[in-house]
Amino acid sequence: MNGITYDSRQVKPGYVFVAIPGLKRDGAEFVPQAIKAGATLIVAEKEVPVPAGVELKIVPSARRALAEMSAEFYGHPSKKLKLIGITGTKGKTTTAFLIQSILNTAGFKAGLIGTVNFPMTTPESSDLQAELARQVKEGYTHCVLEVSSHALAQDRVHGCNFAVAIFTNLSHDHLDYHKTTAEYLAAKRKLFEMLDHEAIAIINIDDKASTALIGAVKGEVFSYGLEEARHELRNTKFNDADAAVVGVEIRENEMAVVINGVEVRTPLIGTHNAYNLTAAFQCGLALGLRQAVIKEGIERVKVIPGRQEKIVSQPFTVIVDFAHSPDSLQKLLETYKQVAQGRVIVVFGCPGDRDRAKRPIMGEIAARLADEVIITTDDPYSEDPEAIIKEIMTGIPQQGIGVESGSAKVKTIIDRREAIKAGLALAKKGDILLIAGRGHEKYQDFNGRQVPFDDKEIVKELFSAPK
């Protein structure tokens, strides 16, 4: 075997091609291309024609086979690193960056795999194993991995050996794929079912889903949280070194969080970030690091790409954020309502071909919490952008709806660049303009056509343009 892949375009002579069934296309359709490129072994879930000299292996699950064969091919790299997996609806990226910083501050060489530096939050198993193997070869000791619910449902992390698994929270998202909240939770639970007795689980005990996850853990559980009621869920699995926040002070440019008596100062503000900081703090404790090192590691993180990233600070503030679910949009707005000296203006949209149920919910949240709302296009994919915006608008009381050129609280502007331009024109001294939904992303997808579009760069361009 010279290599293994699920992408027929990546096949080289002597490769194994695994035909995984996708959401839109079945990998079995691309077997002829893989064979033409030199594949000598085809792994599939059904019979497919192969010529003499090419082997066919039928398996119950092509995705599991891909994961197992990839782990074997790359020498099980997750066993040579301390692999830290983070799952949850929100907070994965921020928590991952914080943990990586803590580990690097402690003198380790820590890698990071996630939304910001890979096309998918969690790569397909063969790509993931290849990246882990690269890190091992380059002397990394730890890797922090964002583990999405899709990745868990699709066995992308099957065959990985996790030293630590962290649960952040569970809220409305991805129900286009998982169909129900119960299925969504079951996907998250798979990460904790994978842990062996030596692994550590770190769980946000303030989240209602925590009880279902705790029951899946074979080994030790460390908890973290902000609420006093968290201790009611204690059982014999819990370690005594649980992390708890006893104080949070939020200002516009900084937040002070007291965790287990240690004050940590950070520009990452908001209660949701207090949870992220505490999850990272607890991870450091679980790995046996000193609290002073953990504090320094957290405080070294000044910005996370596309997460409450400040682009303009005077005379008003412009912040770009990845918030693209009801819960994350609500927390973003609530955080800046607390600290704004003037109005809070939000520009956002919803992606196409995704969870349609959240669209009106996000519309209602924006109209209720923001002083001015501009609804625009996100990634429409195969849907009509105007139709998506109309669905968002169904959650907004009619009296709150204006027209594109009007002065009412809620406006709709289909073109995202024009929407951002309108938001900048609205903003006055002391206001905060939030541009939500895309964060670090650099392209919009119009039915497969990738159009360069970076919210941060658009803001910089428009803000510096002659008035």
C-alpha positions as CSV (number, residue, x, y, z in Angstrom):
1,M,0.0,0.0,0.0
2,N,1.5,3.4,-1.1
3,G,-1.3,5.5,0.3
4,I,-5.0,5.7,1.2
5,T,-7.6,8.1,0.2
6,Y,-11.4,8.7,-0.3
7,D,-10.8,11.3,-3.1
8,S,-10.3,9.7,-6.5
9,R,-8.4,12.9,-7.6
10,Q,-5.8,12.2,-4.9
11,V,-5.1,8.6,-6.0
12,K,-1.6,7.6,-7.1
13,P,-0.2,4.2,-8.3
14,G,-0.5,1.6,-5.5
15,Y,-3.1,3.5,-3.5
16,V,-6.1,2.2,-1.7
17,F,-9.3,4.0,-2.7
18,V,-12.1,3.9,-0.1
19,A,-15.5,4.6,-1.6
20,I,-17.4,6.4,1.2
21,P,-21.0,7.3,0.7
22,G,-21.4,11.0,0.8
23,L,-24.5,13.2,1.5
24,K,-24.8,14.1,-2.2
25,R,-22.6,11.6,-4.1
26,D,-21.6,8.0,-3.5
27,G,-17.8,7.4,-3.6
28,A,-18.6,4.2,-5.6
29,E,-19.3,6.4,-8.6
30,F,-15.7,7.4,-8.7
31,V,-14.1,3.9,-8.7
32,P,-13.4,4.0,-12.4
33,Q,-11.4,7.2,-12.0
34,A,-9.5,5.8,-9.0
35,I,-8.6,2.6,-10.9
36,K,-7.5,4.7,-13.9
37,A,-5.2,6.7,-11.5
38,G,-3.6,3.5,-10.2
39,A,-5.6,2.3,-7.3
40,T,-4.8,-1.4,-6.6
41,L,-7.4,-1.9,-3.8
42,I,-11.0,-0.7,-3.8
43,V,-12.9,-0.7,-0.5
44,A,-16.6,-0.3,-0.8
45,E,-19.9,-1.2,0.9
46,K,-21.3,-2.9,-2.2
47,E,-20.1,-4.7,-5.3
48,V,-18.5,-2.5,-8.0
49,P,-16.8,-3.7,-11.2
50,V,-13.0,-3.9,-11.0
51,P,-10.6,-5.2,-13.6
52,A,-8.1,-8.0,-13.1
53,G,-5.2,-7.0,-10.9
54,V,-7.4,-4.7,-8.7
55,E,-8.7,-6.1,-5.5
56,L,-12.2,-5.3,-4.1
57,K,-13.0,-5.5,-0.4
58,I,-16.6,-5.3,0.7
59,V,-17.0,-3.8,4.2
60,P,-20.1,-3.0,6.4
61,S,-18.9,0.6,6.9
62,A,-16.6,2.3,4.4
63,R,-16.0,5.2,6.8
64,R,-14.9,2.9,9.6
65,A,-12.7,1.0,7.2
66,L,-11.1,4.3,6.1
67,A,-10.5,5.3,9.7
68,E,-9.0,2.0,10.7
69,M,-6.8,1.5,7.6
70,S,-5.6,5.1,7.8
71,A,-4.6,4.8,11.5
72,E,-2.8,1.6,10.7
73,F,-1.1,3.0,7.6
74,Y,0.2,6.1,9.5
75,G,1.4,4.1,12.5
76,H,-1.4,5.1,15.0
77,P,0.0,8.6,15.5
78,S,-2.7,9.5,18.1
79,K,-1.0,7.0,20.5
80,K,2.3,8.9,20.2
81,L,0.7,12.3,21.1
82,K,-1.5,13.4,23.9
83,L,-4.6,14.0,21.9
84,I,-7.1,16.4,23.4
85,G,-10.6,16.4,21.7
86,I,-13.1,19.2,22.2
87,T,-16.8,18.8,21.3
88,G,-19.8,20.9,21.8
89,T,-22.0,23.3,19.8
90,K,-20.0,26.4,20.7
91,G,-16.7,27.2,22.2
92,K,-14.6,24.6,20.5
93,T,-12.3,26.9,18.6
94,T,-11.7,29.4,21.4
95,T,-11.1,26.6,23.9
96,A,-8.7,24.9,21.5
97,F,-6.6,28.0,21.1
98,L,-6.5,28.6,24.8
99,I,-5.4,25.0,25.5
100,Q,-2.7,25.1,22.8
101,S,-1.4,28.4,24.3
102,I,-1.3,26.8,27.8
103,L,0.6,23.8,26.6
104,N,3.1,25.8,24.6
105,T,3.6,28.1,27.7
106,A,4.3,25.0,29.7
107,G,7.1,24.1,27.3
108,F,5.3,21.5,25.2
109,K,5.0,21.6,21.4
110,A,1.2,21.5,20.8
111,G,-0.5,21.3,17.5
112,L,-4.1,22.4,16.7
113,I,-6.6,21.0,14.2
114,G,-9.9,22.8,13.7
115,T,-12.2,25.2,11.9
116,V,-9.7,28.0,11.5
117,N,-6.8,26.0,9.9
118,F,-8.7,23.2,8.0
119,P,-11.5,23.2,5.4
120,M,-13.6,21.1,7.7
121,T,-13.7,21.5,11.5
122,T,-12.6,17.9,11.8
123,P,-10.9,16.5,8.7
124,E,-11.8,13.1,7.1
125,S,-10.1,10.3,8.9
126,S,-7.3,9.7,6.3
127,D,-6.5,13.4,6.3
128,L,-6.6,13.6,10.0
129,Q,-4.3,10.6,10.5
130,A,-1.9,12.1,8.0
131,E,-1.8,15.4,9.9
132,L,-1.3,13.7,13.2
133,A,1.5,11.7,11.7
134,R,3.1,14.9,10.4
135,Q,2.9,16.4,13.9
136,V,4.6,13.3,15.4
137,K,7.4,13.4,12.8
138,E,8.0,17.1,13.6
139,G,8.2,16.5,17.4
140,Y,4.9,17.7,18.6
141,T,4.0,16.3,22.0
142,H,0.3,17.3,22.1
143,C,-2.5,18.0,19.7
144,V,-5.7,19.8,20.3
145,L,-8.5,18.7,18.0
146,E,-11.9,20.2,17.5
147,V,-14.3,17.3,17.2
148,S,-17.6,18.1,15.4
149,S,-20.8,16.2,15.7
150,H,-20.6,15.4,11.9
151,A,-17.2,13.9,12.4
152,L,-18.4,11.7,15.3
153,A,-21.5,10.6,13.3
154,Q,-19.3,9.8,10.3
155,D,-16.5,8.0,12.2
156,R,-13.8,10.5,11.2
157,V,-12.2,10.2,14.6
158,H,-12.7,6.4,14.9
159,G,-9.4,4.8,15.7
160,C,-8.1,7.9,17.5
161,N,-6.7,7.5,21.0
162,F,-7.8,10.5,23.1
163,A,-6.0,11.4,26.3
164,V,-8.6,14.1,27.2
165,A,-12.1,14.8,25.9
166,I,-13.9,18.1,26.6
167,F,-17.6,18.9,26.4
168,T,-18.5,22.6,26.1
169,N,-22.2,22.8,25.6
170,L,-25.2,21.7,23.6
171,S,-27.7,24.1,21.9
172,H,-29.7,24.4,18.7
173,D,-27.6,23.7,15.6
174,H,-27.0,21.2,12.8
175,L,-30.6,19.8,13.0
176,D,-30.6,19.6,9.2
177,Y,-28.2,16.7,9.5
178,H,-29.0,15.2,12.9
179,K,-32.7,15.7,12.6
180,T,-33.4,15.7,16.3
181,T,-31.6,17.1,19.4
182,A,-31.5,13.5,20.8
183,E,-29.5,12.4,17.7
184,Y,-27.3,15.4,18.0
185,L,-26.5,14.6,21.6
186,A,-25.9,10.9,20.7
187,A,-23.3,12.0,18.2
188,K,-21.5,14.1,20.9
189,R,-21.7,11.2,23.4
190,K,-19.7,9.0,21.0
191,L,-16.5,10.9,21.9
192,F,-16.9,10.0,25.5
193,E,-17.8,6.4,24.8
194,M,-14.5,6.1,22.9
195,L,-12.4,7.0,26.0
196,D,-10.6,4.2,27.7
197,H,-10.1,3.9,31.5
198,E,-6.9,6.0,31.4
199,A,-8.4,8.9,29.6
200,I,-9.9,12.0,31.3
201,A,-13.3,13.6,30.5
202,I,-13.8,17.3,31.2
203,I,-17.5,18.2,31.2
204,N,-19.4,21.5,31.6
205,I,-21.6,20.4,34.4
206,D,-23.9,23.5,34.0
207,D,-25.2,22.1,30.7
208,K,-28.2,19.9,30.9
209,A,-26.6,17.4,28.5
210,S,-23.8,16.7,31.0
211,T,-25.6,13.9,32.8
212,A,-26.0,11.9,29.5
213,L,-22.3,12.3,28.8
214,I,-21.0,11.5,32.2
215,G,-22.8,8.1,32.1
216,A,-20.7,7.2,29.0
217,V,-17.3,7.7,30.7
218,K,-15.4,4.7,31.9
219,G,-12.6,6.6,33.7
220,E,-12.3,9.9,35.6
221,V,-14.4,13.0,35.1
222,F,-13.3,16.5,35.8
223,S,-16.1,19.1,35.9
224,Y,-16.2,22.8,35.4
225,G,-18.9,25.5,35.6
226,L,-20.1,28.8,36.8
227,E,-23.2,27.8,38.7
228,E,-23.4,26.8,42.4
229,A,-26.0,24.1,41.4
230,R,-23.3,22.2,39.5
231,H,-22.3,20.2,42.6
232,E,-25.7,18.5,42.8
233,L,-24.6,16.2,39.9
234,R,-21.4,15.0,41.6
235,N,-20.8,11.2,41.8
236,T,-17.9,8.9,42.4
237,K,-16.5,9.5,39.0
238,F,-15.6,13.1,39.7
239,N,-12.1,14.3,40.6
240,D,-11.7,16.7,43.5
241,A,-9.9,19.2,41.3
242,D,-12.9,20.6,39.6
243,A,-12.7,24.1,38.2
244,A,-15.3,26.7,39.1
245,V,-15.7,30.4,38.4
246,V,-16.4,32.5,41.4
247,G,-16.4,35.9,39.8
248,V,-16.7,37.5,36.4
249,E,-16.2,41.2,35.7
250,I,-16.9,42.2,32.1
251,R,-15.9,45.5,30.5
252,E,-15.8,46.4,26.8
253,N,-12.1,45.7,26.3
254,E,-11.4,43.2,29.0
255,M,-12.8,40.5,31.3
256,A,-11.5,39.4,34.7
257,V,-12.4,35.9,35.7
258,V,-11.6,34.3,39.0
259,I,-11.2,30.6,38.6
260,N,-10.3,28.5,41.7
261,G,-9.0,31.7,43.4
262,V,-6.8,32.7,40.4
263,E,-7.7,35.9,38.6
264,V,-7.3,35.6,34.8
265,R,-7.6,38.7,32.6
266,T,-8.5,38.4,29.0
267,P,-9.8,40.5,26.0
268,L,-12.2,37.5,25.3
269,I,-15.3,38.9,27.0
270,G,-18.7,37.4,27.7
271,T,-20.1,34.7,30.0
272,H,-19.6,32.2,27.1
273,N,-15.9,33.0,27.1
274,A,-15.8,32.6,30.9
275,Y,-16.9,29.0,30.2
276,N,-14.3,28.6,27.5
277,L,-11.5,29.9,29.8
278,T,-12.6,27.6,32.6
279,A,-12.7,24.6,30.3
280,A,-9.1,25.4,29.3
281,F,-8.1,26.0,32.9
282,Q,-9.5,22.7,33.9
283,C,-7.7,20.9,31.1
284,G,-4.4,22.4,32.4
285,L,-5.2,21.1,35.9
286,A,-6.1,17.7,34.6
287,L,-2.8,17.5,32.8
288,G,-1.0,18.4,36.0
289,L,0.1,21.9,35.1
290,R,0.7,24.6,37.6
291,Q,-2.0,27.3,38.0
292,A,0.5,30.1,37.3
293,V,1.4,28.4,34.0
294,I,-2.2,28.0,33.1
295,K,-3.0,31.6,33.9
296,E,-0.1,32.8,31.7
297,G,-1.0,30.6,28.8
298,I,-4.6,31.9,28.8
299,E,-3.5,35.5,29.1
300,R,-1.1,35.2,26.2
301,V,-4.1,34.7,23.9
302,K,-5.1,38.2,22.7
303,V,-7.2,37.4,19.6
304,I,-8.7,34.3,17.9
305,P,-9.4,34.6,14.2
306,G,-13.1,35.5,13.6
307,R,-14.1,35.2,17.2
308,Q,-15.2,38.6,18.6
309,E,-12.3,40.0,16.5
310,K,-12.1,43.7,16.8
311,I,-11.4,45.4,13.4
312,V,-12.2,49.0,14.2
313,S,-12.1,50.6,17.6
314,Q,-12.6,54.4,17.0
315,P,-14.9,56.3,17.0
316,F,-17.1,53.3,17.1
317,T,-16.3,49.6,17.5
318,V,-16.6,47.0,14.7
319,I,-16.4,43.3,15.6
320,V,-16.4,40.2,13.3
321,D,-17.7,37.0,14.9
322,F,-18.5,33.5,13.7
323,A,-21.8,33.4,15.6
324,H,-24.1,31.4,13.3
325,S,-26.6,29.7,15.6
326,P,-29.4,31.0,17.8
327,D,-27.5,30.5,21.0
328,S,-24.2,32.0,19.8
329,L,-25.9,35.0,18.3
330,Q,-27.9,35.6,21.5
331,K,-24.7,35.4,23.6
332,L,-22.9,37.7,21.3
333,L,-25.6,40.4,21.4
334,E,-26.1,40.0,25.2
335,T,-22.4,40.4,25.8
336,Y,-22.1,43.7,23.9
337,K,-25.4,45.1,25.1
338,Q,-23.8,45.0,28.6
339,V,-20.8,47.1,27.6
340,A,-22.0,49.3,24.7
341,Q,-21.9,53.0,25.4
342,G,-24.2,53.6,22.4
343,R,-26.2,51.3,20.2
344,V,-25.6,47.7,19.2
345,I,-26.0,47.2,15.4
346,V,-25.8,43.7,13.9
347,V,-25.3,42.5,10.3
348,F,-26.0,38.8,9.8
349,G,-27.5,36.1,7.6
350,C,-28.0,32.4,7.6
351,P,-26.4,29.8,5.3
352,G,-28.4,27.9,2.7
353,D,-28.8,24.1,2.6
354,R,-28.6,24.0,6.4
355,D,-30.9,23.9,9.4
356,R,-33.8,26.0,8.3
357,A,-35.6,25.9,11.7
358,K,-33.0,28.2,13.2
359,R,-33.6,31.1,10.7
360,P,-36.7,32.7,12.2
361,I,-35.3,32.0,15.7
362,M,-32.2,34.0,14.9
363,G,-34.3,36.8,13.3
364,E,-36.3,37.1,16.5
365,I,-33.2,37.2,18.7
366,A,-31.6,39.9,16.6
367,A,-34.7,42.1,16.5
368,R,-35.2,41.7,20.3
369,L,-31.6,42.4,21.4
370,A,-30.0,44.7,18.8
371,D,-30.8,48.3,18.4
372,E,-30.4,48.1,14.6
373,V,-30.5,44.9,12.4
374,I,-29.4,44.4,8.9
375,I,-30.2,41.0,7.5
376,T,-28.1,39.9,4.5
377,T,-26.6,36.9,2.7
378,D,-24.3,34.4,4.3
379,D,-23.3,31.3,2.2
380,P,-26.4,30.6,0.1
381,Y,-25.1,27.4,-1.4
382,S,-27.9,26.1,-3.7
383,E,-30.7,28.3,-2.2
384,D,-32.0,31.7,-3.3
385,P,-30.5,34.3,-0.9
386,E,-33.7,36.3,-0.9
387,A,-35.7,33.2,0.1
388,I,-33.3,32.6,3.1
389,I,-33.7,36.2,4.2
390,K,-37.5,35.9,4.0
391,E,-37.4,32.9,6.3
392,I,-35.3,34.8,8.8
393,M,-37.8,37.7,8.7
394,T,-40.7,35.4,9.6
395,G,-39.4,35.4,13.2
396,I,-39.6,39.2,13.4
397,P,-42.7,41.1,14.5
398,Q,-44.0,43.1,11.5
399,Q,-43.7,46.4,13.3
400,G,-40.0,45.9,13.6
401,I,-39.5,45.6,9.9
402,G,-38.3,48.4,7.7
403,V,-37.3,48.6,4.0
404,E,-33.8,48.7,2.6
405,S,-33.7,52.5,2.4
406,G,-35.9,53.1,5.5
407,S,-34.9,54.0,9.1
408,A,-36.8,51.3,10.9
409,K,-35.0,48.9,13.2
410,V,-34.7,45.9,10.8
411,K,-33.5,46.2,7.2
412,T,-32.7,43.7,4.5
413,I,-29.8,44.1,2.1
414,I,-29.1,41.1,0.0
415,D,-25.6,42.0,-1.0
416,R,-23.3,41.4,2.0
417,R,-20.8,44.1,1.1
418,E,-23.5,46.7,0.8
419,A,-25.0,45.4,4.1
420,I,-21.7,45.9,5.9
421,K,-21.4,49.3,4.2
422,A,-24.8,50.3,5.5
423,G,-23.9,49.1,9.0
424,L,-20.7,51.3,9.0
425,A,-22.8,54.2,7.8
426,L,-25.3,53.7,10.7
427,A,-22.6,53.5,13.3
428,K,-21.9,56.6,15.4
429,K,-19.5,57.4,18.2
430,G,-19.9,54.8,21.1
431,D,-21.8,52.3,19.0
432,I,-20.8,48.7,18.5
433,L,-21.3,47.1,15.0
434,L,-21.3,43.3,15.1
435,I,-20.9,41.4,11.8
436,A,-21.9,37.9,12.5
437,G,-22.0,34.5,10.9
438,R,-18.8,34.1,8.9
439,G,-15.9,35.0,11.2
440,H,-12.6,33.8,9.7
441,E,-14.1,32.5,6.4
442,K,-12.7,34.0,3.2
443,Y,-15.2,32.9,0.6
444,Q,-18.9,32.9,0.0
445,D,-20.4,29.8,-1.7
446,F,-23.0,30.5,-4.4
447,N,-24.1,27.0,-5.6
448,G,-20.6,25.7,-5.7
449,R,-19.0,28.9,-7.0
450,Q,-16.5,30.2,-4.5
451,V,-16.4,34.0,-4.4
452,P,-13.7,35.7,-2.4
453,F,-15.3,37.5,0.6
454,D,-13.6,38.2,3.9
455,D,-15.7,40.3,6.4
456,K,-12.6,41.7,8.1
457,E,-11.0,42.8,4.8
458,I,-14.3,44.4,3.6
459,V,-14.6,46.4,6.8
460,K,-11.0,47.6,6.5
461,E,-11.5,48.6,2.9
462,L,-14.8,50.4,3.5
463,F,-13.7,52.1,6.7
464,S,-10.6,53.5,5.0
465,A,-12.4,54.5,1.8
466,P,-12.9,58.3,1.2
467,K,-16.2,59.5,2.5
